[in-house]
Amino acid sequence: MMRSTVRSLAPALLLLLPVLAGCGGKTVTRIDSDTTVDLSGRWNDTDSRLVAEEMIRNCLNSPWLRNHQTDHSKAPVVIVGAVRNKSMEHIPVETFIKDMERAFINSGEVTVVADAGERIDIRAEREAMQGNVTAATLKEFGREVGADFVLTGTINQIVDQEEGQKVSYYQTDLELVNVESNVKVWLETKKIKKFIGKGRYSG
C-alpha cells in the first residue's frame, strides 16, 4: 500500500521540483546600462564611464588642441595607449580605454587610430589579402596614419578601513605626450572617494 502511494505521488513531486528549486534563489532584474548601481563600493562601470568622459572633455578643452589646429590646420591624431592599474582591485582597464576612445571619437575633435596590439591584427589581415582579393579592394601597406599624440595613464588606490567601515580613494592620472618631441602637452588627475558603511563591506 505504501509503495503504491509513493508511486502515485511521484509525478506530482517531479512537477514541484522546479518550484522548490526556485525558492530562495536570486532575483534578476534588467536595468538601463546607464543606471548608477554601487553595491560593493569598488571601481565599477559608472566610475569608468564618468571618469573617462570628464577627463577627455577636460583634455579637449585644453590649449594643446587649439595650438595643434593652429599649427597644422587639421585634427590631431591620437592613440589611447596603456593605462596601468596600480590599485588593489581588479579593474578592467580595457573598458576604461574604450570609454576614452569613444569620448574622443564622439567629440569629432580628434582622429583616433588603433593601438599597438590592434595594429598587429590589422596588419595580419592586410597581409592575408595579398593574392586573395581583387585589385580594386586590395589594401596597400605603408598607408597607415601616424599618431601625433599618445595618451597614457595610471589608476591608484588608497584604502582606509576600521570596524566594518571603509573609505576607498581612487586617483586616475592621465597624460598626453607629443610622439615626435616627447613633450607632455596635457596632464590631468581625477579623484573619487567612496565611503562603505557597516552592512555593506564584509572584508
Backbone torsions as a table, in degrees:
resi	resn	phi	psi	omega
1	MET	NA	-43.3	180.0
2	MET	-64.0	-42.5	-179.8
3	ARG	-63.5	-38.5	178.8
4	SER	-63.4	-39.2	179.6
5	THR	-66.0	-42.6	180.0
6	VAL	-62.9	-42.8	178.9
7	ARG	-61.2	-39.2	-178.3
8	SER	-70.8	-26.7	-179.7
9	LEU	-86.4	-17.9	-174.2
10	ALA	-56.1	-46.8	179.8
11	PRO	-60.0	-38.8	179.9
12	ALA	-66.2	-39.1	179.3
13	LEU	-65.1	-38.4	178.3
14	LEU	-63.3	-36.6	178.6
15	LEU	-68.6	-29.7	-177.5
16	LEU	-80.9	-19.6	-175.2
17	LEU	-55.9	-46.6	179.1
18	PRO	-60.8	-35.3	179.8
19	VAL	-67.7	-45.0	-179.9
20	LEU	-65.1	-37.6	-179.9
21	ALA	-65.3	-31.3	-178.8
22	GLY	-77.1	-20.1	-178.9
23	CYS	-65.7	129.5	179.1
24	GLY	80.7	3.0	179.7
25	GLY	-79.8	178.1	-179.4
26	LYS	-77.9	148.8	173.7
27	THR	-107.2	128.2	-178.8
28	VAL	-112.9	127.5	178.7
29	THR	-124.8	126.3	177.3
30	ARG	-75.5	134.5	178.7
31	ILE	-129.8	164.1	179.3
32	ASP	-64.0	140.3	-176.1
33	SER	-64.6	-19.4	178.8
34	ASP	-89.7	-2.2	179.9
35	THR	-68.3	134.2	178.5
36	THR	-83.2	115.9	176.7
37	VAL	-130.0	123.9	-178.1
38	ASP	-128.6	91.6	-175.2
39	LEU	-86.2	-43.7	-172.3
40	SER	-101.5	-18.4	-173.6
41	GLY	87.0	-2.6	178.2
42	ARG	-80.5	166.8	174.3
43	TRP	-56.2	132.0	-177.5
44	ASN	-136.8	-171.7	-175.8
45	ASP	-63.9	-33.5	178.4
46	THR	-66.4	-43.2	176.9
47	ASP	-59.0	-46.0	-178.7
48	SER	-59.0	-48.7	-176.1
49	ARG	-67.9	-47.0	-175.9
50	LEU	-68.6	-40.8	178.3
51	VAL	-64.3	-44.8	179.5
52	ALA	-60.7	-48.4	-176.9
53	GLU	-64.3	-42.9	-178.3
54	GLU	-67.5	-43.2	-176.7
55	MET	-70.4	-39.1	178.1
56	ILE	-68.6	-36.3	176.0
57	ARG	-61.0	-43.3	176.7
58	ASN	-63.5	-41.3	180.0
59	CYS	-59.7	-43.7	-176.7
60	LEU	-74.0	-16.2	178.5
61	ASN	-97.1	9.2	-177.8
62	SER	-95.1	159.1	-173.8
63	PRO	-59.4	-28.6	-175.8
64	TRP	-55.5	-37.2	-176.5
65	LEU	-68.2	-46.9	179.1
66	ARG	-64.0	-40.1	179.4
67	ASN	-61.8	-42.9	179.8
68	HIS	-65.8	-43.3	-179.8
69	GLN	-63.8	-36.0	178.5
70	THR	-68.2	-42.2	-176.5
71	ASP	-76.4	-30.8	-171.1
72	HIS	-120.2	-10.2	178.9
73	SER	55.7	33.7	176.9
74	LYS	-156.7	163.5	179.6
75	ALA	-69.2	141.0	177.4
76	PRO	-70.6	153.5	177.0
77	VAL	-102.8	126.9	-173.0
78	VAL	-124.5	140.6	168.0
79	ILE	-110.5	130.9	170.0
80	VAL	-89.0	107.9	-175.1
81	GLY	-90.9	-145.4	-173.5
82	ALA	-73.0	138.3	168.5
83	VAL	-120.4	117.3	-174.4
84	ARG	-94.0	129.7	176.8
85	ASN	-88.7	106.6	178.4
86	LYS	-106.0	13.9	179.4
87	SER	-81.3	177.2	177.8
88	MET	-89.2	-0.1	-178.2
89	GLU	-109.1	161.9	168.9
90	HIS	-81.1	113.8	178.0
91	ILE	-117.0	120.4	179.0
92	PRO	-73.3	88.1	-174.6
93	VAL	-64.2	-22.4	178.7
94	GLU	-61.3	-38.5	177.7
95	THR	-64.7	-41.9	178.4
96	PHE	-63.0	-42.2	179.0
97	ILE	-62.2	-43.9	179.2
98	LYS	-65.2	-36.2	176.5
99	ASP	-62.1	-39.4	179.0
100	MET	-70.8	-41.7	177.3
101	GLU	-60.0	-42.0	179.9
102	ARG	-62.1	-43.8	-179.9
103	ALA	-63.6	-41.2	177.0
104	PHE	-61.4	-51.7	-175.5
105	ILE	-64.8	-43.5	-178.6
106	ASN	-65.9	-21.2	179.1
107	SER	-71.5	-28.3	-176.5
108	GLY	73.5	6.7	-175.6
109	GLU	-92.4	-23.3	-177.3
110	VAL	-134.0	162.6	172.4
111	THR	-103.0	127.7	-179.5
112	VAL	-105.4	128.2	177.9
113	VAL	-111.8	161.9	-176.9
114	ALA	-63.5	147.3	178.5
115	ASP	-80.1	-178.1	-172.7
116	ALA	-60.2	-44.3	-179.6
117	GLY	-64.9	-42.3	179.5
118	GLU	-66.4	-36.1	-178.6
119	ARG	-63.7	-32.9	178.3
120	ILE	-60.4	-45.7	-180.0
121	ASP	-66.1	-39.8	-178.5
122	ILE	-68.3	-39.4	178.1
123	ARG	-65.8	-35.5	177.1
124	ALA	-64.2	-39.6	177.4
125	GLU	-65.3	-40.1	178.7
126	ARG	-64.9	-38.3	177.6
127	GLU	-64.5	-39.5	-179.3
128	ALA	-66.6	-22.2	179.6
129	MET	-70.9	-27.9	-173.6
130	GLN	-58.9	120.0	179.1
131	GLY	78.1	3.6	-176.0
132	ASN	-121.7	-10.7	180.0
133	VAL	-126.4	166.7	-179.5
134	THR	-68.2	154.5	-179.1
135	ALA	-59.5	-33.3	-177.7
136	ALA	-69.3	-25.5	-177.5
137	THR	-108.6	-0.3	-179.7
138	LEU	-67.0	131.5	178.6
139	LYS	-97.2	128.7	-173.0
140	GLU	-84.0	154.3	171.8
141	PHE	-80.2	159.9	176.3
142	GLY	76.7	17.8	-179.3
143	ARG	-113.7	10.9	-179.0
144	GLU	-69.0	150.2	178.3
145	VAL	-90.7	123.2	-179.8
146	GLY	-78.4	145.4	-179.0
147	ALA	-79.9	142.1	172.3
148	ASP	-87.7	-33.1	-175.1
149	PHE	-139.9	149.7	173.9
150	VAL	-123.7	134.4	179.2
151	LEU	-103.0	125.2	177.5
152	THR	-132.2	168.2	-179.4
153	GLY	-172.9	-179.1	177.9
154	THR	-140.8	153.4	171.3
155	ILE	-121.3	118.7	179.3
156	ASN	-112.9	162.0	-177.9
157	GLN	-144.8	140.0	171.6
158	ILE	-124.1	130.6	-178.5
159	VAL	-119.4	133.9	174.2
160	ASP	-127.3	123.3	-177.6
161	GLN	-141.3	149.3	-178.4
162	GLU	-162.8	128.1	173.1
163	GLU	50.4	51.7	175.4
164	GLY	79.5	0.6	176.2
165	GLN	-112.8	151.1	-173.2
166	LYS	-147.2	140.0	170.5
167	VAL	-118.8	124.3	-179.6
168	SER	-116.2	122.6	-177.1
169	TYR	-114.2	124.8	178.2
170	TYR	-113.5	137.1	175.1
171	GLN	-127.6	119.8	177.2
172	THR	-105.0	123.7	178.6
173	ASP	-116.3	127.8	177.2
174	LEU	-124.2	148.4	174.7
175	GLU	-143.4	143.8	179.6
176	LEU	-111.1	125.4	-173.4
177	VAL	-121.3	134.4	174.6
178	ASN	-68.5	121.1	-174.3
179	VAL	-63.9	-36.6	-176.1
180	GLU	-76.5	-41.9	-172.4
181	SER	-104.9	-10.8	-174.4
182	ASN	65.0	15.0	177.8
183	VAL	-78.5	131.4	175.6
184	LYS	-82.1	117.2	-174.1
185	VAL	-100.6	-13.1	-179.7
186	TRP	-159.2	135.6	174.7
187	LEU	-136.5	142.4	-179.1
188	GLU	-151.1	148.5	177.8
189	THR	-125.4	135.2	174.6
190	LYS	-123.1	129.5	-177.2
191	LYS	-115.8	139.7	175.8
192	ILE	-129.8	132.5	175.6
193	LYS	-126.4	128.5	-178.7
194	LYS	-122.4	135.7	173.9
195	PHE	-105.6	124.2	178.4
196	ILE	-112.6	110.6	-175.4
197	GLY	-84.0	178.2	179.9
198	LYS	-60.2	143.6	-179.9
199	GLY	92.3	-15.1	179.4
200	ARG	-109.9	-27.8	-176.5
201	TYR	-115.8	128.6	-175.6
202	SER	-122.2	11.7	177.1
203	GLY	157.0	NA	NA
